[in-house]
Amino acid sequence: MSKSSGRRTRRVFNPEFKAKVALAALREDKTLAELCQQFELHPTQITEWKKQLLSSAAGVFGVSSKAQEPVDLVTLHTKIGQQALEIDFLERALTKAGLLSAGK
């Protein structure tokens, strides 16, 4: 006969479940005790997830902690100039060959 240690294995919750619980807590249509019973969680856990949701909610609407990388305008202007020269060259070559009308 083996003896059980009585320890419960640690449960791991995915982000979708945490969001579901936190949103249910925000709705306030059920008491914290009812949510604890429904989701089989401790009240502290539900309260913590609710706080995390509220603190990071602004990030959903475009406030990001990462700044955009600066754009190298010199490289872009060089590329535009090169493409403009190529277009002019091809336009003259096609007009000279009679494949492009002079009036465009």
N, C-alpha and C positions, 0 to 999 in steps of 0.2 A: 504494500500500500504506500503510495507516494503522497507526500504532504505538500499542499499548495502554499506558496509563499504569501498569497493574498495581494500581491502587487498587480496593479492594472497596467497594461501596456499603454505607452503614450500614443495618443491619437494625433494624426497630422491632418490639417484641414487645408483644402485648396483655396485659392483666392476667390473663386466663385461662391463657395459656401460662406466664406467670411463676409463677402459683400452682401449676400442674401440675408444673413443674420443682422448685420449692421443696418441695412435698410429697413428691416422689420423693426428694429429698435428705434430708428428715427421716426417711423410712422406713428408710433405711440398708440396704436389701436389695441395693443395687448400690454399687460403689465410685464415687468422684468421677470417676475416669477413664472408667468405663463410662457414667456420666451425660453426661459431656462428649461422648463419641462418639455416644451415642444422640440427644442434642438439638443437637449441633453447636455447643456453646458453650464458652467458656473457663472453667476452674475458678473463677477469681475471680468471674465473673458469677454462677455457681450459688451460691457461698458468700454473696455479697452478697444475693441474693434470699432465701436461707434465713434470713439475719439479719433482713431486713426483715419476713419472715413471722412470725418469733418475737417481734420487738419490737411488732408490731401485733396479735398474736393476742388479747390481752386485750380489745381493742375489739369483738371479735366477740360477746362474751358480755355486752354491756350497759354496759361502762364507756365513756362517751362524753366527749369533750373539751368538748362544748357543754353548758352548763348550761340547764336548762329556764327558759323565760321566766316571770317572776313573774305570778301571776294577780291581777287587780284584783277583790278581794272586794267592795268597795263597789258597783261596777257590777253584779256578780252579785246581791247582796242587793237592790239597787234593782229589778232585773228580776224577781226572785222576788216582791217585795212588789207590784209592779204586776200581775203575773199572778194573784196571790191576790185582789186587788181585782176584777179582771175576771171571775174565776171566780165570786166571790160575787155580783157584779152580774148576771151571766147566769143564775145559779141562781135568784135572786129573781125575775128577769123571766120566766123559763120557768115557775116555780111559779105566779106570778100569772096567767099566760096559760093555765094548766091543761095545759101540755105536759110538766110534770115533776111526779111525785107528791111529796108532802111528806115521805114516808118514804125517799126516794131510792131 
